[in-house]
Amino acid sequence: MNLFPGTRPIHGDSVHLSIGANSLLITGDIVCQGVHEDGRGYVELTLPDGDPEQRRAAKRHGQFGFDLYRGGGSLYASPTLTLISTRRTSTGALVLRGAP
């Protein structure tokens, strides 16, 4: 398993997101990308128009993991990530930033 997805965005159409004991299947324009900042590497997962409860659940549990797919094929499987931050984009998409 590759722990870091690389800095080139990976575009998928569905993601299986695990937060605590909850598991969600989210569809839409989903992007996974590695980000380097201050000498550290992070994984960012951008979800379309995220439900506010997803953000609260991620903060409450502090960890998440995901499997990204396009056309039914697996693109990237993350390890369990520690939640570093969450934010919303100008379009309302939810961005989860994590580190292994």
SEKE-55562 format. One record per atom (N, C-alpha, C): x, y, z; residue in one letter; chain; residue number from 1; atom name. Coordinates in nm, 3 decimals, m for minus. Atoms other than C-alpha are relative to their C-alpha. Example, Ala and Ser with C-alpha at 12.3 -4.5 7.8 and 13.67 -1.06 7.14 Angstrom:
! residues 2
+---------+---------+---------+---+---+-----+----+
|       u |       v |       w | r | c |   k |  a |
+---------+---------+---------+---+---+-----+----+
|   0.089 |  m0.119 |   0.000 | a | A |   1 |  N |
|   1.230 |  m0.450 |   0.780 | a | A |   1 | CA |
|   0.090 |   0.120 |   0.000 | a | A |   1 |  C |
|  m0.082 |  m0.119 |  m0.006 | s | A |   2 |  N |
|   1.367 |  m0.106 |   0.714 | s | A |   2 | CA |
|  m0.077 |   0.109 |   0.073 | s | A |   2 |  C |
+---------+---------+---------+---+---+-----+----+
! end
This chain:
! residues 100
+---------+---------+---------+---+---+-----+----+
|       u |       v |       w | r | c |   k |  a |
+---------+---------+---------+---+---+-----+----+
|   0.084 |  m0.117 |   0.000 | m | A |   1 |  N |
|   0.000 |   0.000 |   0.000 | m | A |   1 | CA |
|   0.090 |   0.124 |   0.000 | m | A |   1 |  C |
|  m0.073 |  m0.125 |   0.008 | n | A |   2 |  N |
|   0.130 |   0.343 |  m0.093 | n | A |   2 | CA |
|  m0.059 |   0.097 |   0.102 | n | A |   2 |  C |
|   0.051 |  m0.088 |  m0.105 | l | A |   3 |  N |
|   0.099 |   0.572 |   0.212 | l | A |   3 | CA |
|  m0.025 |   0.142 |  m0.050 | l | A |   3 |  C |
|   0.012 |  m0.136 |   0.049 | f | A |   4 |  N |
|   0.137 |   0.893 |   0.013 | f | A |   4 | CA |
|  m0.044 |  m0.004 |  m0.146 | f | A |   4 |  C |
|   0.052 |   0.011 |   0.136 | p | A |   5 |  N |
|  m0.070 |   0.946 |  m0.304 | p | A |   5 | CA |
|   0.076 |   0.080 |  m0.105 | p | A |   5 |  C |
|  m0.071 |  m0.084 |   0.096 | g | A |   6 |  N |
|   0.172 |   1.191 |  m0.467 | g | A |   6 | CA |
|  m0.069 |   0.134 |  m0.013 | g | A |   6 |  C |
|   0.053 |  m0.137 |   0.006 | t | A |   7 |  N |
|   0.119 |   1.558 |  m0.544 | t | A |   7 | CA |
|  m0.090 |   0.026 |  m0.120 | t | A |   7 |  C |
|   0.092 |  m0.013 |   0.114 | r | A |   8 |  N |
|  m0.069 |   1.505 |  m0.871 | r | A |   8 | CA |
|  m0.139 |  m0.043 |   0.045 | r | A |   8 |  C |
|   0.135 |   0.036 |  m0.044 | p | A |   9 |  N |
|  m0.446 |   1.509 |  m0.804 | p | A |   9 | CA |
|  m0.049 |  m0.130 |  m0.063 | p | A |   9 |  C |
|   0.063 |   0.123 |   0.046 | i | A |  10 |  N |
|  m0.626 |   1.175 |  m0.834 | i | A |  10 | CA |
|  m0.150 |   0.025 |   0.005 | i | A |  10 |  C |
|   0.144 |  m0.028 |   0.009 | h | A |  11 |  N |
|  m0.986 |   1.224 |  m0.953 | h | A |  11 | CA |
|  m0.078 |  m0.130 |  m0.003 | h | A |  11 |  C |
|   0.085 |   0.117 |  m0.005 | g | A |  12 |  N |
|  m1.246 |   0.967 |  m0.861 | g | A |  12 | CA |
|  m0.146 |   0.038 |  m0.007 | g | A |  12 |  C |
|   0.143 |  m0.026 |   0.003 | d | A |  13 |  N |
|  m1.622 |   0.928 |  m0.880 | d | A |  13 | CA |
|  m0.075 |  m0.057 |   0.120 | d | A |  13 |  C |
|   0.059 |   0.048 |  m0.125 | s | A |  14 |  N |
|  m1.684 |   0.749 |  m0.549 | s | A |  14 | CA |
|   0.111 |  m0.028 |   0.100 | s | A |  14 |  C |
|  m0.096 |   0.027 |  m0.107 | v | A |  15 |  N |
|  m1.515 |   0.703 |  m0.215 | v | A |  15 | CA |
|  m0.073 |  m0.073 |   0.112 | v | A |  15 |  C |
|   0.048 |   0.071 |  m0.118 | h | A |  16 |  N |
|  m1.570 |   0.461 |   0.069 | h | A |  16 | CA |
|   0.077 |   0.062 |   0.116 | h | A |  16 |  C |
|  m0.061 |  m0.077 |  m0.108 | l | A |  17 |  N |
|  m1.499 |   0.680 |   0.374 | l | A |  17 | CA |
|  m0.034 |  m0.065 |   0.133 | l | A |  17 |  C |
|   0.019 |   0.057 |  m0.132 | s | A |  18 |  N |
|  m1.450 |   0.532 |   0.721 | s | A |  18 | CA |
|   0.041 |   0.104 |   0.105 | s | A |  18 |  C |
|  m0.026 |  m0.092 |  m0.111 | i | A |  19 |  N |
|  m1.479 |   0.760 |   1.025 | i | A |  19 | CA |
|  m0.051 |  m0.070 |   0.125 | i | A |  19 |  C |
|   0.041 |   0.077 |  m0.118 | g | A |  20 |  N |
|  m1.479 |   0.575 |   1.356 | g | A |  20 | CA |
|  m0.065 |  m0.130 |  m0.044 | g | A |  20 |  C |
|   0.074 |   0.121 |   0.036 | a | A |  21 |  N |
|  m1.733 |   0.293 |   1.332 | a | A |  21 | CA |
|  m0.091 |   0.022 |  m0.119 | a | A |  21 |  C |
|   0.087 |  m0.033 |   0.112 | n | A |  22 |  N |
|  m1.919 |   0.471 |   1.051 | n | A |  22 | CA |
|   0.071 |  m0.017 |  m0.132 | n | A |  22 |  C |
|  m0.052 |   0.019 |   0.134 | s | A |  23 |  N |
|  m1.869 |   0.384 |   0.689 | s | A |  23 | CA |
|  m0.099 |   0.061 |  m0.099 | s | A |  23 |  C |
|   0.086 |  m0.069 |   0.094 | l | A |  24 |  N |
|  m2.006 |   0.601 |   0.408 | l | A |  24 | CA |
|   0.048 |  m0.023 |  m0.142 | l | A |  24 |  C |
|  m0.034 |   0.001 |   0.142 | l | A |  25 |  N |
|  m2.017 |   0.568 |   0.031 | l | A |  25 | CA |
|  m0.047 |   0.133 |  m0.056 | l | A |  25 |  C |
|   0.028 |  m0.133 |   0.052 | i | A |  26 |  N |
|  m1.999 |   0.912 |  m0.128 | i | A |  26 | CA |
|   0.033 |  m0.002 |  m0.149 | i | A |  26 |  C |
|  m0.023 |  m0.006 |   0.143 | t | A |  27 |  N |
|  m2.033 |   0.973 |  m0.501 | t | A |  27 | CA |
|   0.004 |   0.145 |  m0.046 | t | A |  27 |  C |
|  m0.012 |  m0.134 |   0.055 | g | A |  28 |  N |
|  m1.953 |   1.275 |  m0.715 | g | A |  28 | CA |
|   0.144 |   0.025 |  m0.041 | g | A |  28 |  C |
|  m0.138 |  m0.038 |   0.035 | d | A |  29 |  N |
|  m1.636 |   1.464 |  m0.807 | d | A |  29 | CA |
|   0.083 |   0.001 |   0.127 | d | A |  29 |  C |
|  m0.082 |   0.018 |  m0.120 | i | A |  30 |  N |
|  m1.384 |   1.348 |  m0.547 | i | A |  30 | CA |
|   0.146 |   0.004 |  m0.040 | i | A |  30 |  C |
|  m0.142 |  m0.016 |   0.032 | v | A |  31 |  N |
|  m1.016 |   1.439 |  m0.541 | v | A |  31 | CA |
|   0.083 |  m0.037 |   0.122 | v | A |  31 |  C |
|  m0.098 |   0.035 |  m0.102 | c | A |  32 |  N |
|  m0.729 |   1.293 |  m0.342 | c | A |  32 | CA |
|   0.135 |   0.053 |  m0.050 | c | A |  32 |  C |
|  m0.128 |  m0.055 |   0.040 | q | A |  33 |  N |
|  m0.390 |   1.464 |  m0.341 | q | A |  33 | CA |
|   0.094 |   0.008 |   0.119 | q | A |  33 |  C |
|  m0.103 |  m0.020 |  m0.101 | g | A |  34 |  N |
|  m0.067 |   1.465 |  m0.146 | g | A |  34 | CA |
|   0.045 |   0.145 |   0.000 | g | A |  34 |  C |
|  m0.042 |  m0.139 |  m0.015 | v | A |  35 |  N |
|   0.046 |   1.802 |  m0.014 | v | A |  35 | CA |
|   0.124 |   0.004 |   0.089 | v | A |  35 |  C |
|  m0.119 |  m0.022 |  m0.083 | h | A |  36 |  N |
|   0.391 |   1.899 |   0.114 | h | A |  36 | CA |
|  m0.009 |   0.140 |   0.060 | h | A |  36 |  C |
|   0.005 |  m0.129 |  m0.067 | e | A |  37 |  N |
|   0.396 |   2.177 |   0.371 | e | A |  37 | CA |
|   0.091 |  m0.005 |   0.122 | e | A |  37 |  C |
|  m0.092 |  m0.009 |  m0.114 | d | A |  38 |  N |
|   0.667 |   2.277 |   0.620 | d | A |  38 | CA |
|   0.078 |  m0.129 |   0.022 | d | A |  38 |  C |
|  m0.081 |   0.121 |  m0.009 | g | A |  39 |  N |
|   0.867 |   1.964 |   0.542 | g | A |  39 | CA |
|  m0.076 |  m0.127 |   0.033 | g | A |  39 |  C |
|   0.082 |   0.117 |  m0.031 | r | A |  40 |  N |
|   0.576 |   1.727 |   0.609 | r | A |  40 | CA |
|  m0.092 |  m0.031 |  m0.117 | r | A |  40 |  C |
|   0.092 |   0.042 |   0.104 | g | A |  41 |  N |
|   0.350 |   1.529 |   0.381 | g | A |  41 | CA |
|  m0.137 |  m0.029 |   0.059 | g | A |  41 |  C |
|   0.139 |   0.020 |  m0.042 | y | A |  42 |  N |
|  m0.028 |   1.525 |   0.412 | y | A |  42 | CA |
|  m0.079 |  m0.055 |  m0.117 | y | A |  42 |  C |
|   0.094 |   0.046 |   0.101 | v | A |  43 |  N |
|  m0.314 |   1.363 |   0.225 | v | A |  43 | CA |
|  m0.125 |   0.087 |   0.014 | v | A |  43 |  C |
|   0.125 |  m0.076 |  m0.001 | e | A |  44 |  N |
|  m0.610 |   1.583 |   0.128 | e | A |  44 | CA |
|  m0.104 |  m0.073 |  m0.083 | e | A |  44 |  C |
|   0.114 |   0.062 |   0.067 | l | A |  45 |  N |
|  m0.946 |   1.432 |   0.038 | l | A |  45 | CA |
|  m0.107 |   0.106 |  m0.013 | l | A |  45 |  C |
|   0.103 |  m0.101 |   0.025 | t | A |  46 |  N |
|  m1.197 |   1.669 |  m0.123 | t | A |  46 | CA |
|  m0.128 |  m0.070 |  m0.041 | t | A |  46 |  C |
|   0.130 |   0.062 |   0.021 | l | A |  47 |  N |
|  m1.560 |   1.559 |  m0.105 | l | A |  47 | CA |
|  m0.099 |   0.104 |  m0.050 | l | A |  47 |  C |
|   0.096 |  m0.097 |   0.053 | p | A |  48 |  N |
|  m1.843 |   1.724 |  m0.300 | p | A |  48 | CA |
|  m0.106 |   0.038 |   0.102 | p | A |  48 |  C |
|   0.109 |  m0.050 |  m0.085 | d | A |  49 |  N |
|  m2.087 |   1.941 |  m0.101 | d | A |  49 | CA |
|  m0.024 |  m0.087 |   0.123 | d | A |  49 |  C |
|   0.005 |   0.089 |  m0.116 | g | A |  50 |  N |
|  m2.014 |   1.753 |   0.220 | g | A |  50 | CA |
|  m0.109 |   0.034 |   0.099 | g | A |  50 |  C |
|   0.099 |  m0.011 |  m0.106 | d | A |  51 |  N |
|  m2.285 |   1.696 |   0.477 | d | A |  51 | CA |
|   0.072 |   0.055 |   0.125 | d | A |  51 |  C |
|  m0.065 |  m0.055 |  m0.119 | p | A |  52 |  N |
|  m2.203 |   1.907 |   0.788 | p | A |  52 | CA |
|   0.031 |  m0.106 |   0.106 | p | A |  52 |  C |
|  m0.025 |   0.105 |  m0.099 | e | A |  53 |  N |
|  m2.226 |   1.589 |   0.997 | e | A |  53 | CA |
|   0.132 |  m0.073 |  m0.028 | e | A |  53 |  C |
|  m0.127 |   0.064 |   0.033 | q | A |  54 |  N |
|  m1.927 |   1.442 |   0.808 | q | A |  54 | CA |
|   0.116 |   0.074 |   0.066 | q | A |  54 |  C |
|  m0.106 |  m0.081 |  m0.059 | r | A |  55 |  N |
|  m1.708 |   1.727 |   0.927 | r | A |  55 | CA |
|   0.002 |  m0.016 |   0.152 | r | A |  55 |  C |
|   0.007 |   0.016 |  m0.146 | r | A |  56 |  N |
|  m1.830 |   1.699 |   1.287 | r | A |  56 | CA |
|   0.046 |  m0.139 |   0.042 | r | A |  56 |  C |
|  m0.041 |   0.137 |  m0.033 | a | A |  57 |  N |
|  m1.783 |   1.321 |   1.288 | a | A |  57 | CA |
|   0.150 |  m0.016 |  m0.012 | a | A |  57 |  C |
|  m0.145 |   0.010 |   0.018 | a | A |  58 |  N |
|  m1.429 |   1.350 |   1.153 | a | A |  58 | CA |
|   0.074 |   0.067 |   0.116 | a | A |  58 |  C |
|  m0.063 |  m0.070 |  m0.112 | k | A |  59 |  N |
|  m1.337 |   1.606 |   1.421 | k | A |  59 | CA |
|  m0.016 |  m0.078 |   0.130 | k | A |  59 |  C |
|   0.030 |   0.073 |  m0.123 | r | A |  60 |  N |
|  m1.500 |   1.397 |   1.694 | r | A |  60 | CA |
|   0.090 |  m0.124 |   0.013 | r | A |  60 |  C |
|  m0.078 |   0.124 |  m0.005 | h | A |  61 |  N |
|  m1.311 |   1.077 |   1.602 | h | A |  61 | CA |
|   0.149 |   0.023 |  m0.020 | h | A |  61 |  C |
|  m0.141 |  m0.033 |   0.017 | g | A |  62 |  N |
|  m0.984 |   1.237 |   1.493 | g | A |  62 | CA |
|   0.076 |  m0.086 |  m0.099 | g | A |  62 |  C |
|  m0.066 |   0.087 |   0.098 | q | A |  63 |  N |
|  m0.907 |   0.964 |   1.239 | q | A |  63 | CA |
|  m0.099 |  m0.035 |  m0.110 | q | A |  63 |  C |
|   0.083 |   0.045 |   0.111 | f | A |  64 |  N |
|  m1.035 |   0.855 |   0.900 | f | A |  64 | CA |
|   0.086 |  m0.081 |  m0.096 | f | A |  64 |  C |
|  m0.066 |   0.075 |   0.106 | g | A |  65 |  N |
|  m0.949 |   0.627 |   0.612 | g | A |  65 | CA |
|  m0.094 |  m0.005 |  m0.119 | g | A |  65 |  C |
|   0.087 |   0.002 |   0.118 | f | A |  66 |  N |
|  m1.077 |   0.594 |   0.258 | f | A |  66 | CA |
|   0.058 |  m0.084 |  m0.112 | f | A |  66 |  C |
|  m0.033 |   0.070 |   0.124 | d | A |  67 |  N |
|  m1.076 |   0.395 |  m0.064 | d | A |  67 | CA |
|  m0.065 |   0.080 |  m0.112 | d | A |  67 |  C |
|   0.046 |  m0.083 |   0.111 | l | A |  68 |  N |
|  m1.107 |   0.604 |  m0.382 | l | A |  68 | CA |
|  m0.016 |  m0.085 |  m0.126 | l | A |  68 |  C |
|   0.031 |   0.078 |   0.119 | y | A |  69 |  N |
|  m1.265 |   0.460 |  m0.699 | y | A |  69 | CA |
|  m0.038 |   0.090 |  m0.117 | y | A |  69 |  C |
|   0.052 |  m0.062 |   0.122 | r | A |  70 |  N |
|  m1.334 |   0.562 |  m1.058 | r | A |  70 | CA |
|  m0.047 |  m0.112 |  m0.091 | r | A |  70 |  C |
|   0.056 |   0.104 |   0.087 | g | A |  71 |  N |
|  m1.565 |   0.355 |  m1.276 | g | A |  71 | CA |
|   0.005 |  m0.138 |   0.061 | g | A |  71 |  C |
|  m0.004 |   0.129 |  m0.069 | g | A |  72 |  N |
|  m1.561 |   0.079 |  m1.015 | g | A |  72 | CA |
|   0.140 |  m0.053 |   0.028 | g | A |  72 |  C |
|  m0.137 |   0.044 |  m0.022 | g | A |  73 |  N |
|  m1.181 |   0.046 |  m1.024 | g | A |  73 | CA |
|   0.066 |   0.078 |   0.112 | g | A |  73 |  C |
|  m0.068 |  m0.062 |  m0.113 | s | A |  74 |  N |
|  m0.968 |   0.118 |  m0.719 | s | A |  74 | CA |
|   0.115 |   0.089 |  m0.048 | s | A |  74 |  C |
|  m0.107 |  m0.094 |   0.035 | l | A |  75 |  N |
|  m0.742 |   0.424 |  m0.750 | l | A |  75 | CA |
|   0.101 |   0.018 |   0.114 | l | A |  75 |  C |
|  m0.087 |  m0.023 |  m0.115 | y | A |  76 |  N |
|  m0.605 |   0.471 |  m0.399 | y | A |  76 | CA |
|  m0.069 |  m0.048 |   0.127 | y | A |  76 |  C |
|   0.048 |   0.044 |  m0.130 | a | A |  77 |  N |
|  m0.649 |   0.310 |  m0.058 | a | A |  77 | CA |
|   0.090 |   0.060 |   0.106 | a | A |  77 |  C |
|  m0.081 |  m0.066 |  m0.102 | s | A |  78 |  N |
|  m0.533 |   0.519 |   0.234 | s | A |  78 | CA |
|   0.017 |  m0.090 |   0.122 | s | A |  78 |  C |
|  m0.008 |   0.062 |  m0.132 | p | A |  79 |  N |
|  m0.402 |   0.390 |   0.563 | p | A |  79 | CA |
|  m0.092 |   0.081 |   0.093 | p | A |  79 |  C |
|   0.071 |  m0.083 |  m0.097 | t | A |  80 |  N |
|  m0.576 |   0.516 |   0.877 | t | A |  80 | CA |
|   0.078 |   0.129 |   0.016 | t | A |  80 |  C |
|  m0.063 |  m0.132 |  m0.006 | l | A |  81 |  N |
|  m0.504 |   0.889 |   0.883 | l | A |  81 | CA |
|  m0.046 |   0.075 |   0.124 | l | A |  81 |  C |
|   0.035 |  m0.090 |  m0.109 | t | A |  82 |  N |
|  m0.495 |   1.127 |   1.177 | t | A |  82 | CA |
|  m0.048 |   0.130 |  m0.061 | t | A |  82 |  C |
|   0.056 |  m0.124 |   0.054 | l | A |  83 |  N |
|  m0.715 |   1.426 |   1.103 | l | A |  83 | CA |
|   0.084 |   0.118 |   0.047 | l | A |  83 |  C |
|  m0.079 |  m0.119 |  m0.029 | i | A |  84 |  N |
|  m0.502 |   1.742 |   1.084 | i | A |  84 | CA |
|  m0.089 |   0.124 |  m0.005 | i | A |  84 |  C |
|   0.089 |  m0.115 |   0.013 | s | A |  85 |  N |
|  m0.765 |   1.989 |   0.964 | s | A |  85 | CA |
|  m0.115 |  m0.032 |  m0.095 | s | A |  85 |  C |
|   0.111 |   0.005 |   0.095 | t | A |  86 |  N |
|  m1.094 |   2.035 |   0.781 | t | A |  86 | CA |
|  m0.026 |   0.143 |  m0.046 | t | A |  86 |  C |
|   0.039 |  m0.131 |   0.051 | r | A |  87 |  N |
|  m1.211 |   2.320 |   0.564 | r | A |  87 | CA |
|  m0.102 |  m0.019 |  m0.111 | r | A |  87 |  C |
|   0.094 |  m0.002 |   0.112 | r | A |  88 |  N |
|  m1.474 |   2.411 |   0.309 | r | A |  88 | CA |
|   0.060 |   0.084 |  m0.111 | r | A |  88 |  C |
|  m0.043 |  m0.080 |   0.115 | t | A |  89 |  N |
|  m1.394 |   2.533 |  m0.041 | t | A |  89 | CA |
|  m0.109 |   0.101 |  m0.032 | t | A |  89 |  C |
|   0.100 |  m0.100 |   0.038 | s | A |  90 |  N |
|  m1.577 |   2.822 |  m0.205 | s | A |  90 | CA |
|  m0.125 |  m0.063 |  m0.061 | s | A |  90 |  C |
|   0.115 |   0.070 |   0.057 | t | A |  91 |  N |
|  m1.806 |   2.565 |  m0.372 | t | A |  91 | CA |
|  m0.076 |  m0.083 |   0.104 | t | A |  91 |  C |
|   0.064 |   0.077 |  m0.105 | g | A |  92 |  N |
|  m1.899 |   2.404 |  m0.040 | g | A |  92 | CA |
|   0.054 |  m0.139 |   0.020 | g | A |  92 |  C |
|  m0.060 |   0.131 |  m0.014 | a | A |  93 |  N |
|  m1.684 |   2.096 |  m0.086 | a | A |  93 | CA |
|   0.076 |  m0.009 |   0.133 | a | A |  93 |  C |
|  m0.070 |   0.024 |  m0.126 | l | A |  94 |  N |
|  m1.539 |   1.945 |   0.233 | l | A |  94 | CA |
|   0.138 |  m0.057 |  m0.030 | l | A |  94 |  C |
|  m0.136 |   0.048 |   0.016 | v | A |  95 |  N |
|  m1.161 |   1.899 |   0.246 | v | A |  95 | CA |
|   0.048 |  m0.052 |   0.135 | v | A |  95 |  C |
|  m0.059 |   0.063 |  m0.119 | l | A |  96 |  N |
|  m1.018 |   1.656 |   0.503 | l | A |  96 | CA |
|   0.149 |  m0.013 |  m0.024 | l | A |  96 |  C |
|  m0.145 |   0.014 |   0.009 | r | A |  97 |  N |
|  m0.643 |   1.677 |   0.563 | r | A |  97 | CA |
|   0.046 |  m0.093 |   0.109 | r | A |  97 |  C |
|  m0.047 |   0.097 |  m0.096 | g | A |  98 |  N |
|  m0.474 |   1.384 |   0.729 | g | A |  98 | CA |
|   0.144 |  m0.037 |  m0.021 | g | A |  98 |  C |
|  m0.139 |   0.048 |   0.006 | a | A |  99 |  N |
|  m0.135 |   1.235 |   0.804 | a | A |  99 | CA |
|   0.004 |  m0.142 |   0.056 | a | A |  99 |  C |
|  m0.011 |   0.138 |  m0.051 | p | A | 100 |  N |
|  m0.036 |   0.869 |   0.852 | p | A | 100 | CA |
|   0.061 |  m0.002 |   0.140 | p | A | 100 |  C |
+---------+---------+---------+---+---+-----+----+
! end
